[in-house]
Amino acid sequence: MKNKCNNCKPILDFNVEQTIEQTIPYTTNSIWIGKANFLLKRLKTNGYNTDKETMQQAYKLIQWQDNSQNLKSLYNKYKNNPTIKWKESIKKVLSINIPTTKGLDV
């Protein structure tokens, strides 16, 4: 059974390509890619601030997704795939136009 929409937002793993490749066969509409916003705050709110390993991984992930080259590489690989949609968090970093009209997002 195919899902109407899958999300890879926020990016919670370094291996986004693997996640996309594994979910795309089950997707009939779109996969949205976006950065993890407020990741440390959310981890702390949910009691993970004392888990050193989790917090270290979160810091590494934030550094990875804050590197525009990583996001550019991901975008270049999937920019022509109509199933992949990009959240504002990615578009802002890569200076991609953000439509103001609903339904025109890509």
C-alpha positions in Angstrom: 0.0 0.0 0.0 1.4 3.4 -1.0 1.2 6.4 1.3 -0.1 9.7 -0.1 2.8 11.7 1.4 6.0 10.8 3.2 8.1 13.3 5.1 11.8 13.4 5.7 11.4 16.6 7.7 13.2 17.3 9.7 16.4 15.7 8.7 17.2 13.4 11.6 19.9 11.3 10.0 23.1 11.9 8.1 22.0 9.4 5.4 19.1 11.3 3.9 19.7 9.7 0.5 19.1 6.2 1.9 15.9 7.3 3.6 14.7 8.8 0.3 15.6 5.8 -1.8 13.9 3.4 0.7 10.7 5.4 0.9 10.3 6.6 -2.7 8.8 3.3 -3.9 6.0 3.7 -1.3 5.3 7.3 -2.1 2.5 8.4 -4.5 2.7 12.1 -3.8 5.8 13.7 -2.3 8.6 13.5 0.2 9.4 16.8 1.9 13.0 17.5 3.0 13.7 20.1 5.7 16.2 20.9 8.4 15.6 20.0 12.0 14.5 23.2 13.7 15.0 23.7 17.4 16.5 20.2 17.7 18.4 20.9 21.0 15.4 22.6 22.5 13.1 19.7 21.6 15.6 17.2 23.0 15.9 19.1 26.3 12.1 19.5 26.6 11.8 15.7 26.2 14.4 15.0 28.9 17.3 14.0 26.7 19.6 16.8 27.8 21.3 14.4 30.2 21.9 11.8 27.5 25.4 12.8 26.4 25.4 10.4 23.4 22.1 11.8 22.1 23.2 15.4 22.6 26.5 14.8 20.8 24.7 13.2 17.8 22.3 16.2 17.8 25.2 18.7 17.7 26.9 16.7 14.8 23.6 16.7 12.9 23.1 20.4 13.4 26.7 21.0 12.1 26.0 18.7 9.1 22.7 20.4 8.1 24.2 23.9 8.7 26.9 23.1 6.1 25.4 24.5 2.9 27.6 22.1 0.8 25.8 19.1 2.3 22.4 20.6 1.5 23.5 21.7 -1.9 24.8 18.2 -2.7 21.5 16.7 -1.6 19.5 19.3 -3.6 21.6 18.7 -6.7 21.0 15.0 -6.5 17.2 15.3 -6.2 16.2 18.7 -7.7 14.8 17.2 -10.9 12.8 14.5 -9.0 9.2 15.7 -8.9 8.5 13.5 -5.8 11.0 15.5 -3.7 9.8 18.8 -2.2 12.0 21.3 -0.3 11.0 23.0 2.9 11.8 26.7 3.5 14.7 25.8 5.8 16.5 24.3 2.8 15.4 26.9 0.3 16.7 29.7 2.5 20.2 28.2 2.8 20.4 27.5 -0.9 18.7 30.8 -2.0 15.9 29.1 -3.8 12.8 31.1 -4.6 10.0 30.6 -2.0 6.6 30.9 -3.6 4.0 32.9 -1.8 1.0 31.2 -3.5 -0.3 27.9 -2.1 0.3 24.9 -4.3 3.3 26.2 -6.1 5.9 24.9 -3.7 8.5 22.6 -5.1 
